[in-house]
Amino acid sequence: MLVYYLKKSIYKFLSAISKEMFLKFQFRRLVGYRLNLKSPKTYNEKLQWLKLYYRDEKMSQCADKVEVREYIKDKGLGDFLNEVYGVWGDVDDIDFDRLPKQFVMKSTHASGQTIICRDKSTLNIEAAKKKMKKWLKTNLYYFGLEWVYKDLQPRIICEALIYSKDTYPPKDYKFYCFNGLPKFILVASERNGHNAKMDYFDLNWEPIDMRQGGDRSGIGILKPSNLEKMIDIAKVLSQDFPHVRVDFYNEDGKILIGELTFFDSSGFAKFEPEEYDRLIGDFLLLPKKV
């Protein structure tokens, strides 16, 4: 998740004056060029347009890590969900004694808030609870006006730990979908906090020479044997939306749906080379204003 270096109160003040002016200010500061909302052309510009002028209540449902599970089940894809050990609105209600040795804690209403526990006997429970209590006080909406997060109920979800073959968390396969069609894939690997290696591929698993924040891994990331299945699932989950990123885990051939993201990097991440901002923007056909 991007860090914006402004206090939440300042965000509230600026966004209350004018959402358009707030996003133009943030966009110029973080992306480096003027935001055109009247005739957006680039991917980042179109994400800002969607923040301001498009609403679909299903998007808020799918931004919530608990509620999205019902959406996925309704699509007939419940078998691809990870196991959940519990959901809590109050951190003090969590009974750590009842949790297994290994697990993952996440906030349900934001992004990038994760505690990975590989051995509960070494977990500093009080420190973990303190961190999660801070999570419950955050509202991601005020950092980039991603309206899907604004009214979500802050909760903590505990899921099964997904095992990987190295010391890093499992690779994250992110499918960028436009009007129900996946167009390209980002594989995030060697993740350590907010740092990760980023490798882009087309649907034939040919590398794309593009960057947006992270360095490439420098190693050959193997094409998953069940890539076509992930593509098929991404098509089903994205068919209701003009744009969504569908994330998967895929360890030892077992596909698990991670999350659905509607505003990649909040539309504030620079592309290298810059022309990809426009090329990807061409994929995104903006709907009518709602």
C-alpha positions as CSV (number, residue, x, y, z in Angstrom):
1,M,0.0,0.0,0.0
2,L,1.3,3.5,-0.9
3,V,2.2,5.9,1.9
4,Y,0.9,9.4,1.3
5,Y,2.6,11.3,4.1
6,L,-0.4,13.4,5.0
7,K,-2.3,13.2,8.2
8,K,-5.8,11.7,8.0
9,S,-7.3,15.0,9.1
10,I,-5.7,16.8,6.2
11,Y,-7.1,14.2,3.8
12,K,-10.6,14.7,5.2
13,F,-10.3,18.5,4.9
14,L,-9.0,18.5,1.3
15,S,-11.5,15.8,0.1
16,A,-14.4,17.6,1.7
17,I,-13.6,20.8,-0.2
18,S,-13.5,19.1,-3.6
19,K,-12.9,15.4,-4.4
20,E,-11.8,16.4,-7.9
21,M,-9.2,18.9,-6.6
22,F,-8.0,16.5,-4.0
23,L,-7.3,13.7,-6.6
24,K,-5.7,16.2,-9.0
25,F,-3.4,17.3,-6.2
26,Q,-2.5,13.7,-5.2
27,F,-2.1,12.6,-8.8
28,R,0.3,15.4,-9.8
29,R,2.3,14.8,-6.7
30,L,2.5,11.0,-6.9
31,V,2.2,10.2,-10.6
32,G,3.9,13.3,-12.0
33,Y,1.5,14.6,-14.6
34,R,-1.8,16.5,-14.6
35,L,-4.9,14.5,-14.1
36,N,-7.4,14.8,-17.0
37,L,-10.9,13.9,-15.8
38,K,-12.8,15.3,-18.8
39,S,-11.1,13.0,-21.3
40,P,-9.0,10.4,-19.4
41,K,-6.7,8.3,-21.5
42,T,-4.3,6.5,-19.2
43,Y,-4.9,3.7,-16.8
44,N,-4.2,5.8,-13.8
45,E,-6.4,8.6,-15.0
46,K,-9.3,6.2,-15.6
47,L,-9.0,4.7,-12.1
48,Q,-9.4,8.2,-10.7
49,W,-12.5,8.7,-13.0
50,L,-14.0,5.5,-11.6
51,K,-13.5,6.7,-8.1
52,L,-15.5,9.9,-8.7
53,Y,-18.2,8.9,-11.2
54,Y,-19.0,5.2,-11.0
55,R,-20.7,3.2,-8.2
56,D,-21.7,-0.4,-8.0
57,E,-22.6,-1.8,-4.5
58,K,-21.1,-5.2,-5.5
59,M,-17.7,-3.5,-5.6
60,S,-17.9,-2.6,-1.9
61,Q,-19.1,-6.2,-1.1
62,C,-16.1,-7.6,-3.0
63,A,-13.6,-5.2,-1.3
64,D,-14.6,-6.7,2.1
65,K,-12.5,-9.8,2.7
66,V,-15.5,-11.5,4.5
67,E,-18.4,-10.4,2.3
68,V,-16.5,-11.2,-0.9
69,R,-16.6,-14.9,0.1
70,E,-20.4,-14.9,-0.5
71,Y,-19.9,-13.3,-3.9
72,I,-17.4,-16.0,-4.8
73,K,-19.8,-18.7,-3.6
74,D,-22.7,-17.3,-5.6
75,K,-20.5,-17.6,-8.6
76,G,-20.1,-21.3,-7.9
77,L,-16.4,-21.0,-6.9
78,G,-16.6,-21.7,-3.2
79,D,-14.2,-24.6,-3.5
80,F,-11.4,-22.1,-4.3
81,L,-11.7,-20.2,-1.0
82,N,-9.1,-20.5,1.8
83,E,-10.2,-21.9,5.2
84,V,-11.3,-19.3,7.8
85,Y,-10.8,-19.8,11.6
86,G,-12.7,-16.7,12.8
87,V,-13.8,-13.1,12.2
88,W,-13.9,-10.5,15.0
89,G,-14.9,-6.9,15.3
90,D,-13.1,-6.6,18.7
91,V,-9.5,-7.7,19.0
92,D,-10.0,-8.6,22.6
93,D,-12.6,-11.2,21.6
94,I,-9.9,-13.3,19.8
95,D,-9.1,-16.5,21.8
96,F,-5.6,-17.3,20.6
97,D,-5.6,-20.5,22.6
98,R,-8.3,-21.9,20.1
99,L,-6.3,-21.0,17.0
100,P,-3.9,-23.5,15.4
101,K,-0.2,-23.3,15.5
102,Q,0.0,-21.4,12.2
103,F,-2.3,-18.8,10.7
104,V,-2.7,-15.4,9.0
105,M,-4.4,-12.4,10.5
106,K,-5.8,-9.7,8.1
107,S,-8.0,-6.7,8.3
108,T,-11.1,-7.1,6.3
109,H,-11.6,-3.5,5.3
110,A,-8.2,-2.4,4.0
111,S,-5.1,-3.5,2.1
112,G,-1.7,-4.6,3.2
113,Q,-2.5,-5.2,6.8
114,T,-1.3,-8.8,7.5
115,I,0.3,-10.7,10.4
116,I,1.8,-14.1,9.3
117,C,2.2,-16.5,12.3
118,R,4.3,-19.6,11.5
119,D,4.6,-20.6,15.1
120,K,2.1,-19.4,17.7
121,S,4.5,-20.2,20.6
122,T,6.8,-17.4,19.4
123,L,4.1,-14.9,18.6
124,N,4.0,-11.7,20.7
125,I,0.3,-11.7,21.2
126,E,0.1,-8.4,22.9
127,A,2.1,-6.7,20.2
128,A,-0.1,-8.4,17.6
129,K,-3.3,-7.2,19.3
130,K,-1.9,-3.7,19.5
131,K,-1.2,-3.6,15.8
132,M,-4.7,-5.0,14.9
133,K,-6.4,-2.4,17.1
134,K,-4.7,0.3,15.1
135,W,-5.9,-1.5,11.9
136,L,-9.5,-1.3,13.1
137,K,-9.2,2.5,13.5
138,T,-8.1,3.0,9.9
139,N,-10.3,3.9,6.9
140,L,-8.4,3.5,3.6
141,Y,-10.9,5.8,1.9
142,Y,-9.2,8.9,3.1
143,F,-5.9,8.1,1.5
144,G,-7.1,7.9,-2.1
145,L,-10.9,8.3,-2.1
146,E,-11.4,4.6,-3.0
147,W,-15.1,4.7,-2.1
148,V,-15.4,0.9,-2.0
149,Y,-13.7,1.1,1.5
150,K,-15.5,4.0,3.0
151,D,-18.4,2.3,4.7
152,L,-16.9,-1.1,5.4
153,Q,-17.2,-2.6,8.9
154,P,-13.7,-2.9,10.4
155,R,-13.0,-6.5,11.3
156,I,-10.2,-9.0,11.7
157,I,-10.2,-12.3,9.8
158,C,-8.0,-15.3,10.6
159,E,-7.2,-17.7,7.7
160,A,-5.2,-20.8,7.2
161,L,-1.5,-20.2,6.5
162,I,-0.7,-21.1,2.9
163,Y,2.5,-23.1,2.8
164,S,5.2,-22.1,0.2
165,K,8.4,-23.9,-0.8
166,D,10.7,-21.1,0.4
167,T,10.8,-18.7,3.4
168,Y,8.7,-16.1,1.7
169,P,4.9,-15.9,1.7
170,P,3.4,-17.7,-1.4
171,K,3.5,-16.0,-4.8
172,D,0.5,-13.8,-5.6
173,Y,-0.8,-14.1,-9.1
174,K,-2.7,-10.9,-10.0
175,F,-5.0,-11.0,-13.1
176,Y,-5.9,-7.6,-14.5
177,C,-9.3,-7.9,-16.0
178,F,-11.3,-5.5,-18.2
179,N,-15.0,-6.0,-18.9
180,G,-14.7,-9.7,-18.0
181,L,-11.5,-10.4,-19.9
182,P,-8.1,-10.9,-18.3
183,K,-5.4,-9.0,-20.2
184,F,-2.2,-9.5,-18.3
185,I,-0.8,-11.0,-15.1
186,L,1.5,-9.7,-12.4
187,V,3.3,-12.2,-10.2
188,A,4.4,-10.8,-6.9
189,S,7.2,-13.0,-5.3
190,E,9.8,-12.8,-2.5
191,R,7.3,-10.6,-0.6
192,N,8.7,-9.1,2.6
193,G,6.5,-6.5,4.2
194,H,5.7,-4.0,1.4
195,N,8.7,-5.1,-0.7
196,A,8.2,-7.7,-3.4
197,K,9.6,-8.7,-6.8
198,M,7.2,-7.9,-9.6
199,D,7.1,-9.8,-12.9
200,Y,4.5,-9.2,-15.6
201,F,3.3,-11.7,-18.2
202,D,0.8,-11.9,-21.0
203,L,-1.8,-14.7,-21.0
204,N,0.6,-16.9,-23.0
205,W,3.2,-16.4,-20.2
206,E,5.5,-14.3,-22.3
207,P,7.3,-11.7,-20.1
208,I,6.2,-8.0,-20.4
209,D,9.0,-5.5,-20.0
210,M,7.2,-3.3,-17.6
211,R,7.6,-2.1,-14.0
212,Q,5.2,-0.3,-11.6
213,G,6.9,0.0,-8.3
214,G,8.9,-3.2,-7.7
215,D,12.0,-4.7,-9.3
216,R,11.7,-7.8,-11.5
217,S,12.8,-11.1,-9.8
218,G,15.6,-11.8,-12.2
219,I,14.6,-15.5,-12.1
220,G,12.5,-17.5,-14.4
221,I,9.0,-17.8,-12.8
222,L,7.5,-21.0,-14.1
223,K,4.2,-21.0,-15.9
224,P,1.6,-22.6,-13.7
225,S,0.3,-25.9,-15.1
226,N,-3.2,-24.8,-14.3
227,L,-2.9,-21.3,-15.7
228,E,-6.0,-21.8,-18.0
229,K,-8.1,-22.6,-14.9
230,M,-7.0,-19.4,-13.2
231,I,-7.9,-17.5,-16.4
232,D,-11.3,-19.1,-16.5
233,I,-12.0,-18.2,-12.8
234,A,-10.8,-14.6,-13.4
235,K,-13.3,-14.3,-16.2
236,V,-16.2,-15.4,-14.0
237,L,-15.2,-13.1,-11.1
238,S,-14.7,-10.1,-13.3
239,Q,-17.7,-10.3,-15.6
240,D,-19.8,-7.8,-13.5
241,F,-17.2,-5.0,-13.5
242,P,-15.6,-2.6,-15.9
243,H,-12.3,-3.4,-14.3
244,V,-11.0,-5.5,-11.4
245,R,-7.8,-7.3,-10.4
246,V,-8.4,-10.9,-9.4
247,D,-5.6,-12.3,-7.1
248,F,-4.8,-15.9,-6.6
249,Y,-2.4,-18.2,-4.7
250,N,-1.3,-21.3,-6.4
251,E,0.9,-23.6,-4.3
252,D,1.5,-27.2,-5.4
253,G,-1.2,-26.8,-8.0
254,K,-3.9,-25.8,-5.5
255,I,-5.7,-22.6,-6.6
256,L,-7.0,-20.3,-3.9
257,I,-8.7,-17.0,-4.6
258,G,-7.0,-14.2,-2.6
259,E,-9.0,-11.0,-3.1
260,L,-10.6,-8.6,-5.6
261,T,-9.0,-5.2,-6.1
262,F,-10.7,-2.3,-8.0
263,F,-8.2,0.5,-7.8
264,D,-4.7,-1.0,-8.3
265,S,-2.2,1.1,-6.2
266,S,-5.1,3.6,-5.9
267,G,-4.2,4.7,-9.4
268,F,-1.1,6.5,-8.1
269,A,1.8,4.2,-9.3
270,K,4.1,5.3,-12.1
271,F,4.7,3.0,-15.0
272,E,8.1,2.2,-16.5
273,P,8.2,2.7,-19.5
274,E,5.6,5.4,-19.3
275,E,3.7,4.4,-22.4
276,Y,2.2,1.4,-20.6
277,D,0.1,3.8,-18.6
278,R,-1.7,4.7,-21.9
279,L,-1.6,1.2,-23.4
280,I,-3.3,-0.4,-20.4
281,G,-5.7,2.5,-20.3
282,D,-6.9,1.5,-23.7
283,F,-8.1,-1.8,-22.2
284,L,-10.4,0.1,-19.8
285,L,-13.6,1.2,-21.4
286,L,-15.3,3.5,-19.0
287,P,-19.0,3.0,-18.2
288,K,-21.6,5.6,-18.0
289,K,-21.5,7.9,-14.9
290,V,-23.5,6.6,-12.0
